[in-house]
């Protein structure tokens, strides 16, 4: 293997940052690491060159060579030097730690293997804790949780408990995460990270009262220093919104969601959808539609599925059939129902094998023709019958009842009785069919 460093031109062998000769390679290594931290690769190389000349090899000076290689994006060379440091003294942790730092994010399994090797030489070292940290830093949360599970929680530091709780949360094991958070809050009652996770986990578990308590503490820190170190993110406001929604306080939820939208990264699809649902829950359908359409713009083309389109149609339908302002078919309601009809038609086009689109077109046209004077829903219910008569279901009975009534209104007794008989074949005691039959025969 070729030497990494050559002596600089003009015979310069001094580590310039030290300001004087040093006979201690570890001192030179520390100086080299500091120079690398400052971005001075050339200065670090001089430190290494001076240390290398001393012929007093240490794991630190070898690891410095690895760090210089890393600074030059030469991972292969860095691997070589870290391996040399470990081979030189397998009980010294320096080479291992530099190797782990290089590999822990992209190749965590290599970092873990080295730590396991260190554990064989140094059973006194906190290898298990480091392994858990490696998995966490690589976002391998299942492995991280498994590693932390094997360690007594009382022996974990504050940061390790945060990593443990966060890993369990990301695994969606909210009960386990909450258990760790509860332990952490006993030791650090004012820690906003634990309080944040308390809010998140209780919300996911639909324990909204407990989530609200944690949210209040999080958003009203006990000291200004806490507010400065951990500021609310868009996700915090999102969860706060979900808490209010879960408690039925939809307008307060919308307020928090809108705060999330104002922060960078906060205009997420799920936030816009949550706002839409909150407006729907309080009967403000125009706003529900507006936010739902914004939500759709955040989706990739392949994510705009028939179901997504269908949900938009349901919002238009709800707006068109809303009775809060009276039962009359106002121009606003007519426009909403027309848009619902167009939207459900799109669902039918996208899924011609499903009755869902035409079924909701039928319902929408019933709303546009409440007295069944024009029979607007007739062709759609006929399609529903064609598509589902062999399968049965509530939608089939609904179609039969509409057509029975349609022909009743048109004074076509024979056709009306035909559909009444179909209803009674399915349910001989159906009160609607029996009343309509009686009206026809009286």
C-alpha positions as CSV (number, residue, x, y, z in Angstrom):
1,X,0.0,0.0,0.0
2,X,1.5,3.4,-1.0
3,X,2.2,5.9,1.7
4,X,-0.6,8.4,2.1
5,X,1.5,11.4,3.0
6,X,4.7,12.8,1.5
7,X,6.8,15.5,3.1
8,X,5.7,18.9,2.0
9,X,8.0,21.0,-0.3
10,X,10.8,23.0,1.2
11,X,11.3,20.3,3.7
12,X,8.6,21.6,6.0
13,X,8.0,19.0,8.7
14,X,6.6,21.2,11.5
15,X,2.9,21.0,12.3
16,X,2.3,24.7,11.7
17,X,-0.7,25.0,14.0
18,X,1.4,23.7,17.0
19,X,3.9,26.6,16.6
20,X,6.7,24.4,17.8
21,X,8.2,20.9,17.5
22,X,6.4,18.1,19.4
23,X,7.8,14.7,20.2
24,X,4.4,13.3,21.1
25,X,2.5,11.8,18.2
26,X,-0.8,11.9,20.1
27,X,-0.4,15.6,20.6
28,X,0.3,16.0,16.9
29,X,-2.8,13.8,16.1
30,X,-5.0,16.0,18.3
31,X,-3.7,19.1,16.5
32,X,-4.3,17.4,13.1
33,X,-7.9,16.5,14.0
34,X,-8.5,20.1,15.1
35,X,-7.1,21.4,11.8
36,X,-9.3,19.0,9.8
37,X,-12.3,20.3,11.8
38,X,-11.3,23.8,10.6
39,X,-11.0,22.5,7.0
40,X,-7.2,22.8,6.9
41,X,-6.2,19.5,5.2
42,X,-2.7,20.7,4.4
43,X,-2.1,21.6,8.0
44,X,-3.3,18.2,9.1
45,X,-1.0,16.5,6.6
46,X,2.0,18.4,8.1
47,X,1.0,17.2,11.6
48,X,0.8,13.6,10.3
49,X,4.1,13.9,8.4
50,X,5.8,15.2,11.6
51,X,4.3,12.4,13.7
52,X,5.2,9.8,11.1
53,X,8.9,10.8,11.3
54,X,9.0,10.2,15.0
55,X,8.8,6.4,14.4
56,X,6.6,6.2,17.5
57,X,3.4,4.8,16.0
58,X,0.1,5.3,17.9
59,X,-3.5,4.6,17.0
60,X,-4.3,8.3,17.1
61,X,-1.7,9.2,14.5
62,X,-2.7,6.3,12.2
63,X,-6.4,7.4,12.6
64,X,-5.4,10.9,11.6
65,X,-4.2,9.5,8.3
66,X,-7.6,7.9,7.9
67,X,-9.4,11.1,8.6
68,X,-7.2,13.0,6.1
69,X,-8.1,10.4,3.5
70,X,-11.8,10.9,4.4
71,X,-11.4,14.6,4.0
72,X,-10.2,13.9,0.5
73,X,-13.1,11.5,-0.1
74,X,-10.8,8.5,-0.4
75,X,-12.9,6.0,1.6
76,X,-10.7,3.0,0.6
77,X,-7.6,4.7,1.9
78,X,-9.4,5.7,5.1
79,X,-10.5,2.1,5.6
80,X,-6.9,1.0,5.3
81,X,-5.6,3.3,7.9
82,X,-8.4,2.7,10.4
83,X,-7.8,-1.0,9.9
84,X,-4.1,-0.5,10.6
85,X,-4.9,1.4,13.8
86,X,-7.2,-1.4,15.0
87,X,-4.6,-4.0,14.1
88,X,-1.8,-2.0,15.8
89,X,-3.7,-2.1,19.2
90,X,-7.0,-4.1,19.1
91,X,-7.8,-3.0,22.7
92,X,-7.5,0.7,21.9
93,X,-10.9,2.3,20.9
94,X,-9.5,5.1,18.7
95,X,-9.3,3.2,15.4
96,X,-12.7,1.6,16.0
97,X,-14.4,4.9,16.7
98,X,-13.1,6.5,13.6
99,X,-14.1,3.5,11.5
100,X,-17.6,3.5,13.1
101,X,-18.0,7.2,12.4
102,X,-17.2,6.6,8.7
103,X,-19.6,3.7,8.2
104,X,-22.4,4.2,10.6
105,X,-24.8,6.0,8.4
106,X,-24.3,4.3,5.0
107,X,-23.0,0.9,6.1
108,X,-24.1,0.4,9.7
109,X,-23.6,-3.3,9.5
110,X,-19.9,-2.8,9.0
111,X,-19.8,-0.4,12.0
112,X,-21.7,-2.9,14.2
113,X,-19.3,-5.7,13.2
114,X,-16.3,-3.6,14.3
115,X,-17.9,-2.7,17.6
116,X,-18.7,-6.4,18.2
117,X,-15.0,-7.0,17.5
118,X,-14.1,-4.3,20.0
119,X,-16.4,-6.0,22.6
120,X,-14.4,-9.2,22.4
121,X,-11.3,-7.3,23.4
122,X,-12.9,-4.8,25.7
123,X,-15.9,-6.3,27.5
124,X,-15.7,-3.3,29.9
125,X,-16.5,-0.9,27.1
126,X,-20.1,0.3,26.4
127,X,-20.3,-1.6,23.1
128,X,-24.0,-2.4,23.4
129,X,-24.9,1.2,23.8
130,X,-22.7,2.2,20.8
131,X,-24.3,-0.5,18.6
132,X,-27.8,0.8,19.5
133,X,-26.6,4.3,18.6
134,X,-25.2,3.2,15.2
135,X,-28.5,1.6,14.3
136,X,-30.4,4.8,15.3
137,X,-28.0,7.1,13.4
138,X,-28.6,4.9,10.3
139,X,-32.4,5.1,10.8
140,X,-32.5,1.3,11.3
141,X,-35.1,1.8,14.0
142,X,-36.1,-1.9,14.4
143,X,-32.5,-2.9,15.1
144,X,-32.1,0.2,17.3
145,X,-35.1,-0.7,19.4
146,X,-34.0,-4.4,19.7
147,X,-30.5,-3.2,20.8
148,X,-32.0,-0.7,23.4
149,X,-34.3,-3.4,24.7
150,X,-31.3,-5.4,25.8
151,X,-30.0,-2.6,27.9
152,X,-31.3,-1.6,31.4
153,X,-33.1,1.7,30.8
154,X,-31.8,3.2,34.0
155,X,-28.3,3.0,32.6
156,X,-29.1,5.0,29.4
157,X,-28.1,8.6,29.1
158,X,-30.7,11.3,28.3
159,X,-29.7,11.2,24.6
160,X,-29.9,7.5,24.5
161,X,-33.3,7.5,26.0
162,X,-34.4,10.0,23.4
163,X,-33.0,7.8,20.6
164,X,-34.8,4.8,22.2
165,X,-38.1,6.5,22.4
166,X,-37.8,8.0,18.9
167,X,-36.9,4.7,17.4
168,X,-40.0,3.0,19.0
169,X,-42.2,5.9,17.8
170,X,-40.9,5.6,14.2
171,X,-41.6,1.9,14.5
172,X,-45.2,2.8,15.4
173,X,-44.7,1.0,18.7
174,X,-46.3,3.9,20.5
175,X,-46.8,2.1,23.8
176,X,-43.1,1.2,24.1
177,X,-42.1,4.7,23.1
178,X,-44.5,6.2,25.7
179,X,-43.0,3.9,28.3
180,X,-39.5,5.3,27.6
181,X,-40.8,8.8,27.5
182,X,-42.5,8.5,30.8
183,X,-39.2,7.2,32.3
184,X,-37.3,10.1,30.8
185,X,-39.7,12.7,32.0
186,X,-39.3,11.5,35.5
187,X,-35.6,12.3,35.2
188,X,-35.9,15.4,33.1
189,X,-39.4,16.8,33.7
190,X,-38.9,20.0,31.7
191,X,-37.2,18.3,28.7
192,X,-39.2,19.5,25.6
193,X,-38.1,16.5,23.5
194,X,-39.7,14.0,25.9
195,X,-42.7,16.3,26.2
196,X,-43.0,16.4,22.4
197,X,-42.9,12.6,22.1
198,X,-45.4,12.4,24.9
199,X,-47.8,14.5,22.8
200,X,-47.0,12.5,19.6
201,X,-47.5,9.0,21.2
202,X,-50.7,9.9,23.1
203,X,-52.1,11.3,19.9
204,X,-51.3,8.2,17.9
205,X,-52.9,6.1,20.6
206,X,-56.0,8.4,20.4
207,X,-55.5,9.3,24.1
208,X,-56.4,12.9,23.3
209,X,-56.8,14.3,26.9
210,X,-53.3,13.1,27.8
211,X,-52.0,14.4,24.5
212,X,-53.6,17.8,25.2
213,X,-51.9,18.0,28.6
214,X,-48.5,17.2,27.0
215,X,-49.1,19.7,24.2
216,X,-49.9,22.5,26.7
217,X,-46.7,21.8,28.5
218,X,-44.7,21.7,25.2
219,X,-46.1,24.9,23.8
220,X,-45.8,26.7,27.2
221,X,-42.3,25.9,28.3
222,X,-41.3,26.6,31.9
223,X,-38.3,28.8,30.9
224,X,-37.2,31.0,28.0
225,X,-34.1,28.9,27.7
226,X,-36.2,25.9,26.8
227,X,-38.1,27.9,24.2
228,X,-34.8,28.9,22.6
229,X,-33.3,25.5,22.4
230,X,-36.3,23.6,21.1
231,X,-38.7,25.6,19.0
232,X,-42.0,24.2,17.7
233,X,-41.8,22.7,14.2
234,X,-44.6,22.2,11.7
235,X,-45.0,18.7,12.9
236,X,-45.6,19.9,16.4
237,X,-48.4,22.1,15.2
238,X,-49.8,19.2,13.0
239,X,-50.0,17.0,16.1
240,X,-51.6,19.8,18.1
241,X,-54.2,20.1,15.4
242,X,-54.9,16.3,15.5
243,X,-55.3,16.6,19.3
244,X,-57.9,19.3,18.9
245,X,-59.6,17.3,16.1
246,X,-59.7,14.2,18.3
247,X,-61.4,16.2,21.0
248,X,-64.0,17.6,18.5
249,X,-62.5,21.1,18.7
250,X,-62.2,21.4,14.9
251,X,-61.8,25.1,14.7
252,X,-58.9,25.0,17.2
253,X,-57.4,22.2,15.1
254,X,-57.7,24.2,11.9
255,X,-55.9,27.1,13.7
256,X,-52.9,24.8,14.5
257,X,-52.8,23.3,11.0
258,X,-52.7,26.8,9.5
259,X,-49.7,27.5,11.8
260,X,-48.0,24.4,10.3
261,X,-48.7,25.6,6.8
262,X,-46.9,28.9,7.5
263,X,-43.7,27.1,8.4
264,X,-41.2,25.7,5.9
265,X,-42.2,22.2,5.0
266,X,-45.5,22.5,6.6
267,X,-47.6,22.6,3.5
268,X,-47.8,18.8,3.4
269,X,-50.5,16.8,1.7
270,X,-51.6,15.2,5.0
271,X,-52.0,18.7,6.6
272,X,-54.1,20.0,3.8
273,X,-56.2,16.8,4.0
274,X,-56.6,17.2,7.8
275,X,-57.8,20.8,7.4
276,X,-60.3,19.7,4.7
277,X,-61.7,17.0,7.1
278,X,-61.9,19.5,9.9
279,X,-63.9,21.9,7.8
280,X,-66.1,19.0,6.7
281,X,-66.8,18.1,10.3
282,X,-68.1,21.6,11.1
283,X,-70.1,21.7,7.9
284,X,-68.1,24.3,6.0
285,X,-68.0,22.4,2.8
286,X,-66.7,25.1,0.5
287,X,-63.5,25.4,2.6
288,X,-63.4,21.6,2.8
289,X,-63.4,21.4,-1.0
290,X,-60.8,24.1,-1.4
291,X,-58.3,22.5,0.9
292,X,-59.0,19.0,-0.6
293,X,-58.2,20.3,-4.0
294,X,-55.0,21.8,-2.7
295,X,-54.3,18.4,-1.1
296,X,-54.7,16.8,-4.5
297,X,-52.1,19.2,-6.1
298,X,-49.5,17.8,-3.6
299,X,-50.0,14.3,-4.8
300,X,-47.9,12.6,-7.5
301,X,-49.9,11.7,-10.7
302,X,-50.1,8.0,-9.8
303,X,-51.3,8.9,-6.3
304,X,-54.5,10.5,-7.7
305,X,-56.4,7.3,-7.6
306,X,-60.1,6.7,-8.2
307,X,-60.6,6.8,-4.5
308,X,-59.0,10.2,-4.2
309,X,-61.3,11.5,-6.9
310,X,-64.3,9.8,-5.3
311,X,-63.6,11.6,-2.0
312,X,-63.7,14.9,-3.8
313,X,-67.0,14.0,-5.3
314,X,-68.3,13.1,-1.8
315,X,-67.4,16.6,-0.6
316,X,-69.2,18.2,-3.5
317,X,-72.2,16.0,-2.8
318,X,-72.2,16.9,0.9
319,X,-72.1,20.6,-0.1
320,X,-75.0,20.1,-2.5
321,X,-77.1,18.2,0.0
322,X,-76.3,20.3,3.1
323,X,-79.5,21.2,4.9
324,X,-78.0,23.7,7.4
325,X,-79.2,26.6,5.3
326,X,-82.5,25.1,4.4
327,X,-83.7,22.3,2.2
328,X,-84.0,24.4,-1.0
329,X,-81.9,23.6,-4.0
330,X,-80.0,26.9,-4.2
331,X,-77.7,27.9,-7.1
332,X,-74.7,27.1,-4.9
333,X,-76.0,23.7,-4.2
334,X,-76.9,23.1,-7.8
335,X,-73.3,24.0,-8.9
336,X,-71.9,21.7,-6.2
337,X,-74.1,18.8,-7.3
338,X,-73.1,19.3,-11.0
339,X,-69.5,19.2,-10.0
340,X,-70.2,16.0,-7.9
341,X,-71.8,14.5,-11.0
342,X,-68.8,15.3,-13.1
343,X,-66.4,14.0,-10.5
344,X,-68.2,10.7,-10.0
345,X,-68.4,10.3,-13.8
346,X,-64.6,10.6,-13.8
347,X,-64.5,7.8,-11.1
348,X,-66.7,5.6,-13.4
349,X,-64.4,6.3,-16.3
350,X,-61.3,5.4,-14.3
351,X,-62.9,2.2,-12.9
352,X,-65.4,0.9,-15.4
353,X,-65.4,-2.4,-13.6
354,X,-66.8,-0.8,-10.4
355,X,-70.4,0.4,-9.8
356,X,-69.2,3.0,-7.3
357,X,-69.0,5.9,-9.8
358,X,-72.4,5.4,-11.5
359,X,-74.0,4.6,-8.1
360,X,-73.0,8.0,-6.7
361,X,-73.9,9.7,-10.0
362,X,-77.4,8.2,-9.4
363,X,-77.5,9.6,-5.9
364,X,-76.3,13.0,-7.1
365,X,-79.0,13.1,-9.8
366,X,-81.6,12.2,-7.2
367,X,-80.5,15.3,-5.3
368,X,-80.8,17.4,-8.4
369,X,-84.2,16.0,-9.2
370,X,-85.8,15.6,-5.7
371,X,-89.3,15.1,-7.0
372,X,-88.3,12.5,-9.6
373,X,-89.9,14.7,-12.3
374,X,-87.2,14.3,-14.8
375,X,-85.9,10.9,-13.9
376,X,-82.3,12.1,-13.9
377,X,-81.0,9.2,-11.9
378,X,-82.8,6.5,-13.9
379,X,-80.0,5.6,-16.4
380,X,-77.5,5.4,-13.6
381,X,-79.6,3.2,-11.4
382,X,-80.2,1.0,-14.4
383,X,-76.4,0.6,-14.8
384,X,-76.1,-0.2,-11.1
385,X,-78.6,-3.0,-11.6
386,X,-76.8,-4.3,-14.6
387,X,-73.5,-4.3,-12.8
388,X,-74.6,-5.8,-9.4
389,X,-77.8,-7.8,-9.9
390,X,-75.9,-11.0,-9.6
391,X,-74.1,-9.9,-6.4
392,X,-76.9,-8.2,-4.5
393,X,-76.3,-5.5,-1.9
394,X,-77.8,-2.4,-0.5
395,X,-77.1,-0.4,-3.6
396,X,-79.2,-2.9,-5.6
397,X,-82.3,-2.4,-3.4
398,X,-81.8,1.3,-3.6
399,X,-81.9,1.1,-7.4
400,X,-85.0,-1.1,-7.4
401,X,-86.8,1.4,-5.0
402,X,-85.9,4.4,-7.2
403,X,-87.1,2.8,-10.3
404,X,-90.3,1.5,-8.6
405,X,-91.1,5.0,-7.5
406,X,-90.1,6.6,-10.8
407,X,-92.6,4.4,-12.7
408,X,-95.1,5.0,-10.0
409,X,-94.8,8.8,-10.6
410,X,-95.1,8.1,-14.4
411,X,-98.3,6.1,-13.8
412,X,-96.6,3.0,-15.3
413,X,-98.2,0.5,-12.9
414,X,-96.8,-2.6,-14.6
415,X,-93.2,-1.4,-14.6
416,X,-93.5,-0.1,-11.0
417,X,-94.8,-3.5,-9.8
418,X,-92.0,-5.3,-11.6
419,X,-89.5,-3.5,-9.4
420,X,-91.6,-3.8,-6.3
421,X,-91.6,-7.6,-6.8
422,X,-87.8,-7.5,-7.1
423,X,-87.6,-5.7,-3.8
424,X,-89.9,-8.2,-2.1
425,X,-88.0,-11.1,-3.6
426,X,-85.0,-9.8,-1.6
427,X,-86.9,-8.7,1.5
428,X,-90.6,-9.8,1.7
429,X,-91.3,-7.5,4.6
430,X,-89.8,-4.3,3.1
431,X,-92.1,-1.6,4.3
432,X,-91.3,0.8,1.4
433,X,-92.2,-1.8,-1.2
434,X,-95.4,-2.9,0.6
435,X,-96.6,0.7,1.0
436,X,-95.9,1.5,-2.7
437,X,-97.7,-1.8,-3.7
438,X,-100.7,-0.8,-1.6
439,X,-100.8,2.6,-3.2
440,X,-100.8,1.0,-6.7
441,X,-103.6,-1.4,-5.9
442,X,-105.8,1.0,-3.9
